Amino acid sequence: MRGLWACLLAGAVATGGAAWAAETPEARAEREQIRRERAAAEERYRQAEAACKQRFAVSGCVADADAERRAALSSLRLRELALDDARRKAEAEEKRQE
């Protein structure tokens, strides 16, 4: 996994960050908000899972916590996909104008 991130970072640096240049400040702010919300959802899940393990009936509790986590992450992923789509369209438009 580390190698994948290194390759992606190298590609972004090699292209001069062109993919990120096509994004508006609002889109970058939205991505940062999604990142923070994703981290918060993961932390809520870790806390809920730890609380569940203190109970006698653990599996149902963990399943409920996992379902809540999946719902939160799914919503964030949809927002992220919309941003990705907007970025791809902006990049395509930029290339058409060249």
PEKA-V254701 format. One record per pair of residues at least 4 apart in sequence whose ideal C-beta (glycine too) atoms are under 7 Angstrom apart, sorted by the first residue. I is the first residue (numbers start at 1). GAP is how many residues later the second one is. If there is no record, write none. Layout:
# PEKA-V254701
{{I GAP} {I GAP}}
This chain:
# PEKA-V254701
{{1 4} {2 4} {3 4} {4 4} {5 4} {6 4} {7 4} {8 4} {9 4} {10 4} {11 4} {12 5} {12 7} {15 4} {17 4} {18 4} {19 68} {19 72} {22 65} {22 68} {22 69} {22 72} {23 4} {23 5} {23 64} {25 4} {26 4} {27 4} {27 56} {27 59} {27 60} {28 4} {29 4} {30 4} {30 53} {31 4} {31 52} {32 4} {33 4} {34 4} {34 42} {34 45} {34 46} {35 4} {36 4} {37 4} {37 39} {38 4} {38 35} {38 38} {39 4} {40 4} {41 4} {41 28} {41 31} {41 32} {42 4} {43 4} {44 4} {45 4} {45 20} {45 24} {46 4} {47 4} {48 4} {48 17} {49 4} {49 13} {49 16} {52 6} {52 9} {52 10} {52 13} {53 5} {55 6} {57 4} {58 4} {59 4} {60 4} {61 4} {62 4} {63 4} {64 4} {65 4} {66 4} {67 4} {68 4} {69 4} {70 4} {71 4} {72 4} {73 4} {74 4} {75 4} {76 4} {77 4} {78 4} {79 4} {80 4} {81 4} {82 4} {83 4} {84 4} {85 4} {86 4} {87 4} {88 4} {89 4} {90 4} {91 4} {92 4} {93 4}}
